[in-house]
Amino acid sequence: MNSRALMVSFEDQWYFPTYSDFHPGTDFGLDYGYETNYRDLQQVFKDANKGDFVIMPLVPFNAYENNSSTGITNRKRPQQNSNIILAQIPPVGTYWPGYFTAPA
């Protein structure tokens, strides 16, 4: 799980961003000096079709990113007077494996 590429091949040079300091976008022909967005770089290389490539981890997101297409998921708590049953717990004194006790 990492947003940095495992390996980048650019203009016959190999880079290993996961195992080194950050590389600014200018290292890979992009027009910015902050850390490269390797998922975007991968698409730029595919579109250019010059033989450059990016190998990403199986989960190409870091722990602080969200890959939801609708943005950050905002889960809401149930309202206080809600009729939602989150779990059913058997009453005290019931026979657990069968859940209900036999009538006496």
C-alpha positions in Angstrom: 0.0 0.0 0.0 1.8 3.1 -1.3 1.2 6.0 -3.6 4.9 6.0 -4.8 5.9 3.9 -7.7 8.0 0.8 -7.2 9.9 1.5 -10.4 9.9 4.2 -13.1 11.6 3.8 -16.4 12.1 7.3 -18.0 14.4 8.0 -20.9 16.5 4.9 -20.4 17.0 5.7 -16.6 15.5 3.6 -13.8 14.2 5.2 -10.7 13.0 3.5 -7.5 10.9 6.2 -5.7 9.7 3.9 -2.9 13.2 3.4 -1.8 14.6 6.9 -2.2 13.9 10.6 -1.6 11.0 12.1 -3.4 11.3 13.0 -7.1 9.8 16.2 -8.3 7.6 16.1 -11.4 10.4 17.9 -13.3 12.5 14.7 -13.0 10.0 13.0 -15.3 9.3 15.9 -17.7 6.3 17.3 -15.9 5.9 21.0 -15.2 5.9 21.0 -11.4 8.5 20.8 -8.7 6.6 19.0 -5.9 6.4 15.3 -5.5 5.3 13.3 -8.5 1.8 11.9 -8.7 2.8 8.4 -10.0 -0.7 7.3 -11.0 -1.0 10.4 -13.2 2.6 9.9 -14.5 1.6 6.3 -15.5 -1.2 7.7 -17.6 1.0 10.4 -19.1 3.5 7.7 -20.2 0.7 5.5 -21.6 -0.6 8.4 -23.7 2.9 9.4 -24.9 3.7 5.8 -26.0 7.5 6.3 -25.9 8.4 3.2 -24.0 8.5 4.9 -20.6 6.6 3.1 -17.9 5.6 3.1 -14.2 5.2 0.0 -12.0 2.9 0.7 -9.1 2.2 -1.4 -5.9 -0.9 -3.6 -5.9 -2.7 -1.0 -3.8 -1.5 2.3 -5.3 -2.9 4.6 -2.5 -1.3 5.6 0.7 -3.0 5.4 4.1 -4.2 9.0 3.9 -5.8 8.8 0.4 -9.3 7.8 -0.6 -10.0 6.1 -4.0 -13.8 6.7 -3.8 -15.1 8.2 -7.0 -17.6 10.2 -5.0 -15.1 11.7 -2.6 -14.6 11.0 1.1 -17.2 8.6 2.5 -19.1 10.3 5.2 -20.9 7.7 7.3 -23.6 9.1 9.5 -24.7 7.7 12.9 -28.2 6.5 13.2 -30.6 9.0 14.8 -31.3 8.6 18.5 -34.9 7.5 18.0 -34.1 5.3 15.1 -35.7 1.9 14.7 -32.5 0.4 13.4 -31.5 -2.8 15.2 -27.7 -3.2 15.0 -27.5 -6.5 16.8 -29.9 -8.9 18.5 -28.7 -10.1 21.8 -30.6 -13.1 23.3 -32.3 -12.3 26.6 -30.7 -13.3 29.8 -31.4 -16.9 30.8 -31.9 -18.2 27.3 -30.1 -21.3 26.0 -27.5 -19.8 23.7 -27.0 -22.5 20.9 -30.7 -22.8 20.3 -31.3 -19.1 21.1 -34.7 -19.6 22.5 -35.6 -21.6 25.6 -38.2 -24.3 25.4 -41.5 -23.3 27.2 -41.8 -24.7 30.6 
